[in-house]
Amino acid sequence: MGRFRIGIVGTGPVGQAIGRLLAESGQSVVAVAGRHEAHAFKAAAFVGEGVAGVTIPELPRLSDAVIIATSDTAITPVAETL
């Protein structure tokens, strides 16, 4: 199997840093998702060229693997949405 298409839920500093480091190491980060579309677009731009900013429900169809980089209290609602 080829590289996984990685999606990240979390538009804060942790999600952005993980995404950027993965992208810089050659991994295929395809999208960053968050509760607010504007934040997702900004985080995606930070992660790298060609990374999409999307809503959380959109992420599974774009990704083979999802990293949840949210606050502890948001993990369950995010997982239920995915």
ZAZA-700138 format. One record per residue (C-alpha): x, y, z. Coordinates in steps of 0.2 Angstrom, whole numbers, padded with zeros to 4 digits, always signed. Last residue first. Example, Ala and Ser with C-alpha at 12.3 -4.5 7.8 and 13.67 -1.06 7.14 Angstrom:
+0068-0005+0036/+0062-0022+0039/
//
This chain:
-0081+0056+0061/-0094+0065+0071/-0094+0053+0086/-0075+0054+0086/-0076+0073+0086/-0088+0073+0101/-0077+0061+0111/-0061+0071+0108/-0068+0088+0112/-0066+0088+0130/-0047+0082+0129/-0043+0097+0118/-0040+0093+0100/-0027+0085+0090/-0037+0070+0082/-0026+0062+0069/-0036+0054+0055/-0030+0041+0043/-0035+0036+0026/-0042+0054+0023/-0053+0063+0011/-0069+0055+0014/-0066+0055+0033/-0063+0074+0033/-0079+0081+0027/-0089+0079+0044/-0075+0089+0052/-0076+0104+0041/-0063+0107+0028/-0046+0117+0026/-0037+0108+0012/-0018+0105+0011/-0011+0110-0006/+0003+0120+0000/+0007+0117+0018/+0003+0116+0036/+0001+0135+0039/-0012+0136+0024/-0022+0121+0032/-0022+0130+0049/-0029+0146+0041/-0042+0137+0031/-0047+0126+0046/-0049+0142+0057/-0061+0150+0044/-0071+0134+0043/-0075+0134+0062/-0077+0118+0070/-0060+0111+0063/-0053+0101+0050/-0035+0100+0042/-0033+0091+0025/-0022+0082+0014/-0006+0078+0024/+0004+0066+0013/+0020+0063+0023/+0036+0070+0016/+0044+0075+0032/+0039+0093+0029/+0021+0087+0028/+0022+0078+0044/+0030+0092+0053/+0017+0104+0046/+0003+0094+0052/+0010+0090+0069/+0013+0109+0072/-0004+0114+0065/-0013+0102+0076/-0003+0107+0091/-0005+0125+0089/-0024+0125+0086/-0034+0120+0071/-0038+0102+0077/-0044+0087+0067/-0030+0082+0055/-0031+0072+0039/-0018+0060+0033/-0018+0052+0016/-0008+0036+0019/+0007+0032+0008/+0006+0018-0004/+0000+0000+0000/
//
